[in-house]
Amino acid sequence: MKVWGINYDGRFRRIVAAGNQQQAADLLGVTLYAIRTWGCTTDNPEELALALSEPGTVWSRQEYAIDAGWIRVAPQLTQGEHHESTRPQEIAR
């Protein structure tokens, strides 16, 4: 299990713990090309701890806003669902 991250839309960073790159891309709602080109695995301790606490759950926070809290965007989406269909929930900073 690895934690993958990507600048989702130029404003928000999204992370997810997944078994492989394709699964991470599917959960993040991006193409495999996008995660290979602009995404990466992370070694950030905060991102690792959060994502590995709930594998398959997508987390988001404003890019470059270190003081911003992480928001649960979508727990374990199935193929064809959109992240925006799940109401975000902010967690502790």
PDB file of N, CA, C and O in Angstrom:
ATOM      1  N   MET A   1       0.851  -1.176   0.000  1.00  0.00           N
ATOM      2  CA  MET A   1       0.000   0.000   0.000  1.00  0.00           C
ATOM      3  C   MET A   1       0.899   1.243   0.000  1.00  0.00           C
ATOM      4  O   MET A   1       1.812   1.368   0.817  1.00  0.00           O
ATOM      5  N   LYS A   2       0.619   2.152  -0.933  1.00  0.00           N
ATOM      6  CA  LYS A   2       1.353   3.410  -1.033  1.00  0.00           C
ATOM      7  C   LYS A   2       0.371   4.569  -0.958  1.00  0.00           C
ATOM      8  O   LYS A   2      -0.823   4.410  -1.211  1.00  0.00           O
ATOM      9  N   VAL A   3       0.891   5.729  -0.609  1.00  0.00           N
ATOM     10  CA  VAL A   3       0.072   6.935  -0.585  1.00  0.00           C
ATOM     11  C   VAL A   3       0.451   7.782  -1.788  1.00  0.00           C
ATOM     12  O   VAL A   3       1.610   8.160  -1.962  1.00  0.00           O
ATOM     13  N   TRP A   4      -0.542   8.072  -2.611  1.00  0.00           N
ATOM     14  CA  TRP A   4      -0.359   8.856  -3.823  1.00  0.00           C
ATOM     15  C   TRP A   4      -0.959  10.238  -3.621  1.00  0.00           C
ATOM     16  O   TRP A   4      -1.969  10.391  -2.933  1.00  0.00           O
ATOM     17  N   GLY A   5      -0.334  11.245  -4.224  1.00  0.00           N
ATOM     18  CA  GLY A   5      -0.858  12.600  -4.148  1.00  0.00           C
ATOM     19  C   GLY A   5      -0.790  13.276  -5.503  1.00  0.00           C
ATOM     20  O   GLY A   5       0.035  12.927  -6.347  1.00  0.00           O
ATOM     21  N   ILE A   6      -1.672  14.253  -5.702  1.00  0.00           N
ATOM     22  CA  ILE A   6      -1.686  15.008  -6.953  1.00  0.00           C
ATOM     23  C   ILE A   6      -2.308  16.376  -6.696  1.00  0.00           C
ATOM     24  O   ILE A   6      -3.207  16.520  -5.867  1.00  0.00           O
ATOM     25  N   ASN A   7      -1.815  17.376  -7.420  1.00  0.00           N
ATOM     26  CA  ASN A   7      -2.475  18.682  -7.436  1.00  0.00           C
ATOM     27  C   ASN A   7      -3.686  18.485  -8.332  1.00  0.00           C
ATOM     28  O   ASN A   7      -3.562  18.426  -9.555  1.00  0.00           O
ATOM     29  N   TYR A   8      -4.847  18.385  -7.720  1.00  0.00           N
ATOM     30  CA  TYR A   8      -6.046  17.948  -8.428  1.00  0.00           C
ATOM     31  C   TYR A   8      -6.524  18.926  -9.494  1.00  0.00           C
ATOM     32  O   TYR A   8      -6.868  18.519 -10.604  1.00  0.00           O
ATOM     33  N   ASP A   9      -6.546  20.204  -9.162  1.00  0.00           N
ATOM     34  CA  ASP A   9      -7.128  21.179 -10.088  1.00  0.00           C
ATOM     35  C   ASP A   9      -6.410  22.525 -10.068  1.00  0.00           C
ATOM     36  O   ASP A   9      -6.966  23.530 -10.512  1.00  0.00           O
ATOM     37  N   GLY A  10      -5.194  22.551  -9.563  1.00  0.00           N
ATOM     38  CA  GLY A  10      -4.453  23.807  -9.458  1.00  0.00           C
ATOM     39  C   GLY A  10      -4.699  24.532  -8.151  1.00  0.00           C
ATOM     40  O   GLY A  10      -4.004  25.494  -7.826  1.00  0.00           O
ATOM     41  N   ARG A  11      -5.699  24.064  -7.393  1.00  0.00           N
ATOM     42  CA  ARG A  11      -6.019  24.703  -6.117  1.00  0.00           C
ATOM     43  C   ARG A  11      -5.962  23.750  -4.937  1.00  0.00           C
ATOM     44  O   ARG A  11      -5.697  24.171  -3.811  1.00  0.00           O
ATOM     45  N   PHE A  12      -6.206  22.470  -5.182  1.00  0.00           N
ATOM     46  CA  PHE A  12      -6.283  21.512  -4.083  1.00  0.00           C
ATOM     47  C   PHE A  12      -5.381  20.310  -4.320  1.00  0.00           C
ATOM     48  O   PHE A  12      -5.278  19.801  -5.436  1.00  0.00           O
ATOM     49  N   ARG A  13      -4.728  19.866  -3.249  1.00  0.00           N
ATOM     50  CA  ARG A  13      -3.934  18.641  -3.279  1.00  0.00           C
ATOM     51  C   ARG A  13      -4.818  17.532  -2.751  1.00  0.00           C
ATOM     52  O   ARG A  13      -5.480  17.692  -1.725  1.00  0.00           O
ATOM     53  N   ARG A  14      -4.832  16.410  -3.446  1.00  0.00           N
ATOM     54  CA  ARG A  14      -5.587  15.245  -3.007  1.00  0.00           C
ATOM     55  C   ARG A  14      -4.638  14.081  -2.801  1.00  0.00           C
ATOM     56  O   ARG A  14      -3.677  13.901  -3.548  1.00  0.00           O
ATOM     57  N   ILE A  15      -4.922  13.297  -1.776  1.00  0.00           N
ATOM     58  CA  ILE A  15      -4.110  12.117  -1.468  1.00  0.00           C
ATOM     59  C   ILE A  15      -5.026  10.922  -1.228  1.00  0.00           C
ATOM     60  O   ILE A  15      -6.197  11.074  -0.881  1.00  0.00           O
ATOM     61  N   VAL A  16      -4.464   9.734  -1.422  1.00  0.00           N
ATOM     62  CA  VAL A  16      -5.193   8.495  -1.156  1.00  0.00           C
ATOM     63  C   VAL A  16      -4.191   7.362  -0.976  1.00  0.00           C
ATOM     64  O   VAL A  16      -3.156   7.329  -1.641  1.00  0.00           O
ATOM     65  N   ALA A  17      -4.500   6.441  -0.081  1.00  0.00           N
ATOM     66  CA  ALA A  17      -3.707   5.218   0.065  1.00  0.00           C
ATOM     67  C   ALA A  17      -4.342   4.157  -0.827  1.00  0.00           C
ATOM     68  O   ALA A  17      -5.536   3.875  -0.723  1.00  0.00           O
ATOM     69  N   ALA A  18      -3.534   3.576  -1.700  1.00  0.00           N
ATOM     70  CA  ALA A  18      -4.043   2.589  -2.651  1.00  0.00           C
ATOM     71  C   ALA A  18      -2.990   1.520  -2.908  1.00  0.00           C
ATOM     72  O   ALA A  18      -1.800   1.717  -2.664  1.00  0.00           O
ATOM     73  N   GLY A  19      -3.461   0.392  -3.404  1.00  0.00           N
ATOM     74  CA  GLY A  19      -2.576  -0.736  -3.661  1.00  0.00           C
ATOM     75  C   GLY A  19      -1.692  -0.577  -4.877  1.00  0.00           C
ATOM     76  O   GLY A  19      -0.612  -1.165  -4.945  1.00  0.00           O
ATOM     77  N   ASN A  20      -2.143   0.223  -5.850  1.00  0.00           N
ATOM     78  CA  ASN A  20      -1.335   0.442  -7.041  1.00  0.00           C
ATOM     79  C   ASN A  20      -1.721   1.771  -7.698  1.00  0.00           C
ATOM     80  O   ASN A  20      -2.680   2.424  -7.288  1.00  0.00           O
ATOM     81  N   GLN A  21      -0.976   2.149  -8.697  1.00  0.00           N
ATOM     82  CA  GLN A  21      -1.152   3.443  -9.358  1.00  0.00           C
ATOM     83  C   GLN A  21      -2.515   3.561 -10.040  1.00  0.00           C
ATOM     84  O   GLN A  21      -3.140   4.619  -9.974  1.00  0.00           O
ATOM     85  N   GLN A  22      -2.980   2.516 -10.682  1.00  0.00           N
ATOM     86  CA  GLN A  22      -4.276   2.555 -11.353  1.00  0.00           C
ATOM     87  C   GLN A  22      -5.404   2.738 -10.345  1.00  0.00           C
ATOM     88  O   GLN A  22      -6.323   3.526 -10.569  1.00  0.00           O
ATOM     89  N   GLN A  23      -5.334   2.018  -9.251  1.00  0.00           N
ATOM     90  CA  GLN A  23      -6.354   2.144  -8.210  1.00  0.00           C
ATOM     91  C   GLN A  23      -6.343   3.561  -7.634  1.00  0.00           C
ATOM     92  O   GLN A  23      -7.403   4.141  -7.398  1.00  0.00           O
ATOM     93  N   ALA A  24      -5.159   4.120  -7.407  1.00  0.00           N
ATOM     94  CA  ALA A  24      -5.059   5.491  -6.896  1.00  0.00           C
ATOM     95  C   ALA A  24      -5.681   6.477  -7.879  1.00  0.00           C
ATOM     96  O   ALA A  24      -6.420   7.373  -7.472  1.00  0.00           O
ATOM     97  N   ALA A  25      -5.390   6.320  -9.157  1.00  0.00           N
ATOM     98  CA  ALA A  25      -5.960   7.212 -10.174  1.00  0.00           C
ATOM     99  C   ALA A  25      -7.483   7.123 -10.174  1.00  0.00           C
ATOM    100  O   ALA A  25      -8.165   8.147 -10.222  1.00  0.00           O
ATOM    101  N   ASP A  26      -8.015   5.912 -10.122  1.00  0.00           N
ATOM    102  CA  ASP A  26      -9.467   5.728 -10.107  1.00  0.00           C
ATOM    103  C   ASP A  26     -10.093   6.405  -8.891  1.00  0.00           C
ATOM    104  O   ASP A  26     -11.099   7.104  -9.017  1.00  0.00           O
ATOM    105  N   LEU A  27      -9.503   6.201  -7.721  1.00  0.00           N
ATOM    106  CA  LEU A  27     -10.043   6.782  -6.498  1.00  0.00           C
ATOM    107  C   LEU A  27      -9.947   8.304  -6.493  1.00  0.00           C
ATOM    108  O   LEU A  27     -10.845   8.988  -6.000  1.00  0.00           O
ATOM    109  N   LEU A  28      -8.855   8.830  -7.043  1.00  0.00           N
ATOM    110  CA  LEU A  28      -8.665  10.278  -7.087  1.00  0.00           C
ATOM    111  C   LEU A  28      -9.499  10.949  -8.170  1.00  0.00           C
ATOM    112  O   LEU A  28      -9.667  12.168  -8.162  1.00  0.00           O
ATOM    113  N   GLY A  29     -10.019  10.159  -9.098  1.00  0.00           N
ATOM    114  CA  GLY A  29     -10.840  10.714 -10.165  1.00  0.00           C
ATOM    115  C   GLY A  29     -10.027  11.330 -11.282  1.00  0.00           C
ATOM    116  O   GLY A  29     -10.469  12.271 -11.941  1.00  0.00           O
ATOM    117  N   VAL A  30      -8.821  10.788 -11.492  1.00  0.00           N
ATOM    118  CA  VAL A  30      -7.955  11.275 -12.565  1.00  0.00           C
ATOM    119  C   VAL A  30      -7.562  10.091 -13.453  1.00  0.00           C
ATOM    120  O   VAL A  30      -7.774   8.933 -13.093  1.00  0.00           O
ATOM    121  N   THR A  31      -6.997  10.396 -14.597  1.00  0.00           N
ATOM    122  CA  THR A  31      -6.543   9.335 -15.484  1.00  0.00           C
ATOM    123  C   THR A  31      -5.212   8.774 -15.009  1.00  0.00           C
ATOM    124  O   THR A  31      -4.499   9.402 -14.226  1.00  0.00           O
ATOM    125  N   LEU A  32      -4.894   7.595 -15.488  1.00  0.00           N
ATOM    126  CA  LEU A  32      -3.592   7.009 -15.190  1.00  0.00           C
ATOM    127  C   LEU A  32      -2.487   7.911 -15.735  1.00  0.00           C
ATOM    128  O   LEU A  32      -1.452   8.082 -15.092  1.00  0.00           O
ATOM    129  N   TYR A  33      -2.703   8.487 -16.916  1.00  0.00           N
ATOM    130  CA  TYR A  33      -1.735   9.430 -17.484  1.00  0.00           C
ATOM    131  C   TYR A  33      -1.497  10.602 -16.529  1.00  0.00           C
ATOM    132  O   TYR A  33      -0.352  10.999 -16.313  1.00  0.00           O
ATOM    133  N   ALA A  34      -2.560  11.154 -15.962  1.00  0.00           N
ATOM    134  CA  ALA A  34      -2.422  12.311 -15.067  1.00  0.00           C
ATOM    135  C   ALA A  34      -1.617  11.969 -13.829  1.00  0.00           C
ATOM    136  O   ALA A  34      -0.750  12.743 -13.423  1.00  0.00           O
ATOM    137  N   ILE A  35      -1.884  10.831 -13.226  1.00  0.00           N
ATOM    138  CA  ILE A  35      -1.146  10.492 -12.010  1.00  0.00           C
ATOM    139  C   ILE A  35       0.307  10.150 -12.320  1.00  0.00           C
ATOM    140  O   ILE A  35       1.195  10.406 -11.508  1.00  0.00           O
ATOM    141  N   ARG A  36       0.547   9.576 -13.490  1.00  0.00           N
ATOM    142  CA  ARG A  36       1.939   9.293 -13.876  1.00  0.00           C
ATOM    143  C   ARG A  36       2.702  10.564 -14.207  1.00  0.00           C
ATOM    144  O   ARG A  36       3.908  10.645 -13.977  1.00  0.00           O
ATOM    145  N   THR A  37       2.003  11.555 -14.745  1.00  0.00           N
ATOM    146  CA  THR A  37       2.649  12.789 -15.182  1.00  0.00           C
ATOM    147  C   THR A  37       2.759  13.815 -14.065  1.00  0.00           C
ATOM    148  O   THR A  37       3.812  14.428 -13.892  1.00  0.00           O
ATOM    149  N   TRP A  38       1.693  14.010 -13.307  1.00  0.00           N
ATOM    150  CA  TRP A  38       1.671  15.082 -12.308  1.00  0.00           C
ATOM    151  C   TRP A  38       1.555  14.584 -10.872  1.00  0.00           C
ATOM    152  O   TRP A  38       1.741  15.364  -9.938  1.00  0.00           O
ATOM    153  N   GLY A  39       1.253  13.315 -10.678  1.00  0.00           N
ATOM    154  CA  GLY A  39       1.129  12.770  -9.335  1.00  0.00           C
ATOM    155  C   GLY A  39       2.413  12.096  -8.886  1.00  0.00           C
ATOM    156  O   GLY A  39       3.380  11.999  -9.642  1.00  0.00           O
ATOM    157  N   CYS A  40       2.405  11.635  -7.650  1.00  0.00           N
ATOM    158  CA  CYS A  40       3.581  10.945  -7.117  1.00  0.00           C
ATOM    159  C   CYS A  40       3.204  10.236  -5.820  1.00  0.00           C
ATOM    160  O   CYS A  40       2.153  10.498  -5.236  1.00  0.00           O
ATOM    161  N   THR A  41       4.068   9.348  -5.387  1.00  0.00           N
ATOM    162  CA  THR A  41       3.921   8.814  -4.040  1.00  0.00           C
ATOM    163  C   THR A  41       4.471   9.876  -3.103  1.00  0.00           C
ATOM    164  O   THR A  41       5.282  10.710  -3.506  1.00  0.00           O
ATOM    165  N   THR A  42       4.034   9.845  -1.864  1.00  0.00           N
ATOM    166  CA  THR A  42       4.484  10.841  -0.902  1.00  0.00           C
ATOM    167  C   THR A  42       5.261  10.198   0.221  1.00  0.00           C
ATOM    168  O   THR A  42       5.018   9.044   0.576  1.00  0.00           O
ATOM    169  N   ASP A  43       6.192  10.940   0.777  1.00  0.00           N
ATOM    170  CA  ASP A  43       6.878  10.498   1.988  1.00  0.00           C
ATOM    171  C   ASP A  43       6.642  11.493   3.116  1.00  0.00           C
ATOM    172  O   ASP A  43       7.316  11.448   4.145  1.00  0.00           O
ATOM    173  N   ASN A  44       5.671  12.401   2.916  1.00  0.00           N
ATOM    174  CA  ASN A  44       5.299  13.373   3.930  1.00  0.00           C
ATOM    175  C   ASN A  44       4.640  12.630   5.099  1.00  0.00           C
ATOM    176  O   ASN A  44       3.627  11.962   4.894  1.00  0.00           O
ATOM    177  N   PRO A  45       5.187  12.728   6.317  1.00  0.00           N
ATOM    178  CA  PRO A  45       4.659  11.960   7.450  1.00  0.00           C
ATOM    179  C   PRO A  45       3.177  12.229   7.742  1.00  0.00           C
ATOM    180  O   PRO A  45       2.438  11.300   8.069  1.00  0.00           O
ATOM    181  N   GLU A  46       2.740  13.476   7.630  1.00  0.00           N
ATOM    182  CA  GLU A  46       1.336  13.812   7.885  1.00  0.00           C
ATOM    183  C   GLU A  46       0.421  13.150   6.846  1.00  0.00           C
ATOM    184  O   GLU A  46      -0.612  12.580   7.196  1.00  0.00           O
ATOM    185  N   GLU A  47       0.807  13.230   5.572  1.00  0.00           N
ATOM    186  CA  GLU A  47       0.007  12.619   4.507  1.00  0.00           C
ATOM    187  C   GLU A  47      -0.034  11.102   4.652  1.00  0.00           C
ATOM    188  O   GLU A  47      -1.085  10.485   4.475  1.00  0.00           O
ATOM    189  N   LEU A  48       1.104  10.504   4.971  1.00  0.00           N
ATOM    190  CA  LEU A  48       1.161   9.054   5.151  1.00  0.00           C
ATOM    191  C   LEU A  48       0.240   8.603   6.276  1.00  0.00           C
ATOM    192  O   LEU A  48      -0.544   7.670   6.107  1.00  0.00           O
ATOM    193  N   ALA A  49       0.336   9.264   7.421  1.00  0.00           N
ATOM    194  CA  ALA A  49      -0.471   8.870   8.580  1.00  0.00           C
ATOM    195  C   ALA A  49      -1.960   9.006   8.283  1.00  0.00           C
ATOM    196  O   ALA A  49      -2.743   8.116   8.613  1.00  0.00           O
ATOM    197  N   LEU A  50      -2.348  10.106   7.668  1.00  0.00           N
ATOM    198  CA  LEU A  50      -3.762  10.343   7.387  1.00  0.00           C
ATOM    199  C   LEU A  50      -4.305   9.340   6.368  1.00  0.00           C
ATOM    200  O   LEU A  50      -5.313   8.680   6.622  1.00  0.00           O
ATOM    201  N   ALA A  51      -3.650   9.226   5.235  1.00  0.00           N
ATOM    202  CA  ALA A  51      -4.149   8.348   4.172  1.00  0.00           C
ATOM    203  C   ALA A  51      -4.143   6.879   4.588  1.00  0.00           C
ATOM    204  O   ALA A  51      -5.076   6.143   4.269  1.00  0.00           O
ATOM    205  N   LEU A  52      -3.107   6.452   5.291  1.00  0.00           N
ATOM    206  CA  LEU A  52      -3.026   5.053   5.706  1.00  0.00           C
ATOM    207  C   LEU A  52      -4.000   4.726   6.825  1.00  0.00           C
ATOM    208  O   LEU A  52      -4.279   3.554   7.076  1.00  0.00           O
ATOM    209  N   SER A  53      -4.526   5.754   7.507  1.00  0.00           N
ATOM    210  CA  SER A  53      -5.523   5.505   8.555  1.00  0.00           C
ATOM    211  C   SER A  53      -6.855   5.053   7.962  1.00  0.00           C
ATOM    212  O   SER A  53      -7.647   4.396   8.638  1.00  0.00           O
ATOM    213  N   GLU A  54      -7.104   5.407   6.687  1.00  0.00           N
ATOM    214  CA  GLU A  54      -8.338   5.006   5.992  1.00  0.00           C
ATOM    215  C   GLU A  54      -8.027   4.745   4.522  1.00  0.00           C
ATOM    216  O   GLU A  54      -8.365   5.564   3.668  1.00  0.00           O
ATOM    217  N   PRO A  55      -7.389   3.621   4.214  1.00  0.00           N
ATOM    218  CA  PRO A  55      -7.062   3.333   2.817  1.00  0.00           C
ATOM    219  C   PRO A  55      -8.298   3.399   1.926  1.00  0.00           C
ATOM    220  O   PRO A  55      -9.373   2.924   2.294  1.00  0.00           O
ATOM    221  N   GLY A  56      -8.126   3.997   0.747  1.00  0.00           N
ATOM    222  CA  GLY A  56      -9.221   4.120  -0.201  1.00  0.00           C
ATOM    223  C   GLY A  56     -10.024   5.397  -0.048  1.00  0.00           C
ATOM    224  O   GLY A  56     -10.850   5.715  -0.903  1.00  0.00           O
ATOM    225  N   THR A  57      -9.794   6.135   1.031  1.00  0.00           N
ATOM    226  CA  THR A  57     -10.495   7.398   1.252  1.00  0.00           C
ATOM    227  C   THR A  57      -9.664   8.531   0.661  1.00  0.00           C
ATOM    228  O   THR A  57      -8.457   8.610   0.889  1.00  0.00           O
ATOM    229  N   VAL A  58     -10.311   9.402  -0.096  1.00  0.00           N
ATOM    230  CA  VAL A  58      -9.639  10.537  -0.723  1.00  0.00           C
ATOM    231  C   VAL A  58      -9.708  11.724   0.238  1.00  0.00           C
ATOM    232  O   VAL A  58     -10.762  12.048   0.784  1.00  0.00           O
ATOM    233  N   TRP A  59      -8.548  12.363   0.426  1.00  0.00           N
ATOM    234  CA  TRP A  59      -8.424  13.532   1.292  1.00  0.00           C
ATOM    235  C   TRP A  59      -7.963  14.709   0.463  1.00  0.00           C
ATOM    236  O   TRP A  59      -7.225  14.540  -0.508  1.00  0.00           O
ATOM    237  N   SER A  60      -8.395  15.907   0.841  1.00  0.00           N
ATOM    238  CA  SER A  60      -8.062  17.110   0.080  1.00  0.00           C
ATOM    239  C   SER A  60      -7.774  18.276   1.020  1.00  0.00           C
ATOM    240  O   SER A  60      -8.355  18.377   2.100  1.00  0.00           O
ATOM    241  N   ARG A  61      -6.880  19.143   0.598  1.00  0.00           N
ATOM    242  CA  ARG A  61      -6.696  20.424   1.269  1.00  0.00           C
ATOM    243  C   ARG A  61      -6.154  21.416   0.259  1.00  0.00           C
ATOM    244  O   ARG A  61      -5.588  21.042  -0.769  1.00  0.00           O
ATOM    245  N   GLN A  62      -6.340  22.680   0.573  1.00  0.00           N
ATOM    246  CA  GLN A  62      -5.892  23.728  -0.333  1.00  0.00           C
ATOM    247  C   GLN A  62      -4.384  23.616  -0.533  1.00  0.00           C
ATOM    248  O   GLN A  62      -3.628  23.503   0.431  1.00  0.00           O
ATOM    249  N   GLU A  63      -3.959  23.648  -1.783  1.00  0.00           N
ATOM    250  CA  GLU A  63      -2.546  23.531  -2.122  1.00  0.00           C
ATOM    251  C   GLU A  63      -1.766  24.685  -1.498  1.00  0.00           C
ATOM    252  O   GLU A  63      -2.199  25.836  -1.551  1.00  0.00           O
ATOM    253  N   TYR A  64      -0.629  24.373  -0.915  1.00  0.00           N
ATOM    254  CA  TYR A  64       0.283  25.343  -0.296  1.00  0.00           C
ATOM    255  C   TYR A  64      -0.288  25.997   0.952  1.00  0.00           C
ATOM    256  O   TYR A  64       0.306  26.948   1.461  1.00  0.00           O
ATOM    257  N   ALA A  65      -1.405  25.530   1.457  1.00  0.00           N
ATOM    258  CA  ALA A  65      -1.994  26.076   2.682  1.00  0.00           C
ATOM    259  C   ALA A  65      -1.720  25.090   3.811  1.00  0.00           C
ATOM    260  O   ALA A  65      -2.597  24.316   4.194  1.00  0.00           O
ATOM    261  N   ILE A  66      -0.522  25.120   4.330  1.00  0.00           N
ATOM    262  CA  ILE A  66      -0.082  24.140   5.313  1.00  0.00           C
ATOM    263  C   ILE A  66      -0.954  24.169   6.564  1.00  0.00           C
ATOM    264  O   ILE A  66      -1.138  23.138   7.211  1.00  0.00           O
ATOM    265  N   ASP A  67      -1.490  25.332   6.912  1.00  0.00           N
ATOM    266  CA  ASP A  67      -2.334  25.444   8.104  1.00  0.00           C
ATOM    267  C   ASP A  67      -3.769  24.986   7.865  1.00  0.00           C
ATOM    268  O   ASP A  67      -4.543  24.867   8.815  1.00  0.00           O
ATOM    269  N   ALA A  68      -4.132  24.731   6.623  1.00  0.00           N
ATOM    270  CA  ALA A  68      -5.499  24.290   6.319  1.00  0.00           C
ATOM    271  C   ALA A  68      -5.683  22.841   6.744  1.00  0.00           C
ATOM    272  O   ALA A  68      -4.754  22.036   6.665  1.00  0.00           O
ATOM    273  N   GLY A  69      -6.868  22.523   7.188  1.00  0.00           N
ATOM    274  CA  GLY A  69      -7.164  21.144   7.580  1.00  0.00           C
ATOM    275  C   GLY A  69      -7.463  20.276   6.366  1.00  0.00           C
ATOM    276  O   GLY A  69      -7.882  20.769   5.319  1.00  0.00           O
ATOM    277  N   TRP A  70      -7.243  18.997   6.521  1.00  0.00           N
ATOM    278  CA  TRP A  70      -7.590  18.040   5.477  1.00  0.00           C
ATOM    279  C   TRP A  70      -9.085  17.784   5.503  1.00  0.00           C
ATOM    280  O   TRP A  70      -9.692  17.757   6.573  1.00  0.00           O
ATOM    281  N   ILE A  71      -9.677  17.599   4.351  1.00  0.00           N
ATOM    282  CA  ILE A  71     -11.105  17.328   4.216  1.00  0.00           C
ATOM    283  C   ILE A  71     -11.282  15.965   3.567  1.00  0.00           C
ATOM    284  O   ILE A  71     -10.648  15.655   2.558  1.00  0.00           O
ATOM    285  N   ARG A  72     -12.149  15.161   4.156  1.00  0.00           N
ATOM    286  CA  ARG A  72     -12.493  13.863   3.560  1.00  0.00           C
ATOM    287  C   ARG A  72     -13.403  14.158   2.375  1.00  0.00           C
ATOM    288  O   ARG A  72     -14.529  14.626   2.546  1.00  0.00           O
ATOM    289  N   VAL A  73     -12.909  13.882   1.177  1.00  0.00           N
ATOM    290  CA  VAL A  73     -13.669  14.194  -0.028  1.00  0.00           C
ATOM    291  C   VAL A  73     -14.623  13.070  -0.371  1.00  0.00           C
ATOM    292  O   VAL A  73     -15.794  13.310  -0.664  1.00  0.00           O
ATOM    293  N   ALA A  74     -14.133  11.856  -0.336  1.00  0.00           N
ATOM    294  CA  ALA A  74     -14.972  10.725  -0.708  1.00  0.00           C
ATOM    295  C   ALA A  74     -14.387   9.442  -0.142  1.00  0.00           C
ATOM    296  O   ALA A  74     -13.224   9.126  -0.390  1.00  0.00           O
ATOM    297  N   PRO A  75     -15.179   8.709   0.609  1.00  0.00           N
ATOM    298  CA  PRO A  75     -14.700   7.408   1.079  1.00  0.00           C
ATOM    299  C   PRO A  75     -14.925   6.335   0.034  1.00  0.00           C
ATOM    300  O   PRO A  75     -16.059   6.075  -0.370  1.00  0.00           O
ATOM    301  N   GLN A  76     -13.864   5.728  -0.391  1.00  0.00           N
ATOM    302  CA  GLN A  76     -13.890   4.585  -1.295  1.00  0.00           C
ATOM    303  C   GLN A  76     -14.947   4.677  -2.388  1.00  0.00           C
ATOM    304  O   GLN A  76     -15.973   4.000  -2.332  1.00  0.00           O
ATOM    305  N   LEU A  77     -14.688   5.508  -3.365  1.00  0.00           N
ATOM    306  CA  LEU A  77     -15.603   5.656  -4.492  1.00  0.00           C
ATOM    307  C   LEU A  77     -15.625   4.397  -5.341  1.00  0.00           C
ATOM    308  O   LEU A  77     -14.631   3.679  -5.441  1.00  0.00           O
ATOM    309  N   THR A  78     -16.756   4.147  -5.940  1.00  0.00           N
ATOM    310  CA  THR A  78     -16.840   3.064  -6.904  1.00  0.00           C
ATOM    311  C   THR A  78     -16.719   3.666  -8.300  1.00  0.00           C
ATOM    312  O   THR A  78     -16.924   4.865  -8.487  1.00  0.00           O
ATOM    313  N   GLN A  79     -16.398   2.854  -9.246  1.00  0.00           N
ATOM    314  CA  GLN A  79     -16.214   3.314 -10.630  1.00  0.00           C
ATOM    315  C   GLN A  79     -17.429   4.104 -11.090  1.00  0.00           C
ATOM    316  O   GLN A  79     -18.561   3.641 -10.954  1.00  0.00           O
ATOM    317  N   GLY A  80     -17.201   5.286 -11.629  1.00  0.00           N
ATOM    318  CA  GLY A  80     -18.279   6.102 -12.171  1.00  0.00           C
ATOM    319  C   GLY A  80     -18.843   7.132 -11.207  1.00  0.00           C
ATOM    320  O   GLY A  80     -19.555   8.039 -11.638  1.00  0.00           O
ATOM    321  N   GLU A  81     -18.545   7.021  -9.903  1.00  0.00           N
ATOM    322  CA  GLU A  81     -19.011   8.029  -8.951  1.00  0.00           C
ATOM    323  C   GLU A  81     -18.086   9.235  -9.012  1.00  0.00           C
ATOM    324  O   GLU A  81     -16.921   9.118  -9.392  1.00  0.00           O
ATOM    325  N   HIS A  82     -18.603  10.371  -8.644  1.00  0.00           N
ATOM    326  CA  HIS A  82     -17.811  11.596  -8.646  1.00  0.00           C
ATOM    327  C   HIS A  82     -17.531  12.031  -7.222  1.00  0.00           C
ATOM    328  O   HIS A  82     -18.362  11.850  -6.331  1.00  0.00           O
ATOM    329  N   HIS A  83     -16.351  12.608  -7.009  1.00  0.00           N
ATOM    330  CA  HIS A  83     -15.961  13.058  -5.677  1.00  0.00           C
ATOM    331  C   HIS A  83     -16.951  14.063  -5.112  1.00  0.00           C
ATOM    332  O   HIS A  83     -17.245  14.039  -3.917  1.00  0.00           O
ATOM    333  N   GLU A  84     -17.463  14.932  -5.948  1.00  0.00           N
ATOM    334  CA  GLU A  84     -18.350  15.976  -5.476  1.00  0.00           C
ATOM    335  C   GLU A  84     -19.688  15.431  -4.977  1.00  0.00           C
ATOM    336  O   GLU A  84     -20.453  16.164  -4.350  1.00  0.00           O
ATOM    337  N   SER A  85     -19.981  14.161  -5.243  1.00  0.00           N
ATOM    338  CA  SER A  85     -21.245  13.592  -4.798  1.00  0.00           C
ATOM    339  C   SER A  85     -21.245  13.305  -3.301  1.00  0.00           C
ATOM    340  O   SER A  85     -22.300  13.055  -2.717  1.00  0.00           O
ATOM    341  N   THR A  86     -20.078  13.340  -2.681  1.00  0.00           N
ATOM    342  CA  THR A  86     -19.967  13.088  -1.249  1.00  0.00           C
ATOM    343  C   THR A  86     -19.640  14.397  -0.552  1.00  0.00           C
ATOM    344  O   THR A  86     -18.687  15.086  -0.915  1.00  0.00           O
ATOM    345  N   ARG A  87     -20.428  14.730   0.439  1.00  0.00           N
ATOM    346  CA  ARG A  87     -20.228  15.990   1.148  1.00  0.00           C
ATOM    347  C   ARG A  87     -18.903  15.970   1.910  1.00  0.00           C
ATOM    348  O   ARG A  87     -18.672  15.063   2.710  1.00  0.00           O
ATOM    349  N   PRO A  88     -18.027  16.956   1.675  1.00  0.00           N
ATOM    350  CA  PRO A  88     -16.746  16.998   2.385  1.00  0.00           C
ATOM    351  C   PRO A  88     -16.939  17.212   3.878  1.00  0.00           C
ATOM    352  O   PRO A  88     -17.881  17.877   4.310  1.00  0.00           O
ATOM    353  N   GLN A  89     -16.038  16.642   4.653  1.00  0.00           N
ATOM    354  CA  GLN A  89     -16.046  16.825   6.099  1.00  0.00           C
ATOM    355  C   GLN A  89     -14.651  17.225   6.538  1.00  0.00           C
ATOM    356  O   GLN A  89     -13.692  16.483   6.329  1.00  0.00           O
ATOM    357  N   GLU A  90     -14.533  18.407   7.152  1.00  0.00           N
ATOM    358  CA  GLU A  90     -13.216  18.861   7.607  1.00  0.00           C
ATOM    359  C   GLU A  90     -12.840  18.108   8.868  1.00  0.00           C
ATOM    360  O   GLU A  90     -13.685  17.819   9.716  1.00  0.00           O
ATOM    361  N   ILE A  91     -11.558  17.796   8.976  1.00  0.00           N
ATOM    362  CA  ILE A  91     -11.062  17.128  10.174  1.00  0.00           C
ATOM    363  C   ILE A  91     -10.089  18.058  10.868  1.00  0.00           C
ATOM    364  O   ILE A  91      -9.765  19.128  10.353  1.00  0.00           O
ATOM    365  N   ALA A  92      -9.631  17.654  12.022  1.00  0.00           N
ATOM    366  CA  ALA A  92      -8.714  18.474  12.806  1.00  0.00           C
ATOM    367  C   ALA A  92      -7.443  18.764  12.029  1.00  0.00           C
ATOM    368  O   ALA A  92      -6.990  17.960  11.215  1.00  0.00           O
ATOM    369  N   ARG A  93      -6.891  19.912  12.296  1.00  0.00           N
ATOM    370  CA  ARG A  93      -5.656  20.316  11.609  1.00  0.00           C
ATOM    371  C   ARG A  93      -4.482  19.630  12.153  1.00  0.00           C
ATOM    372  O   ARG A  93      -3.365  19.856  11.689  1.00  0.00           O
TER     373      ARG A  93
END
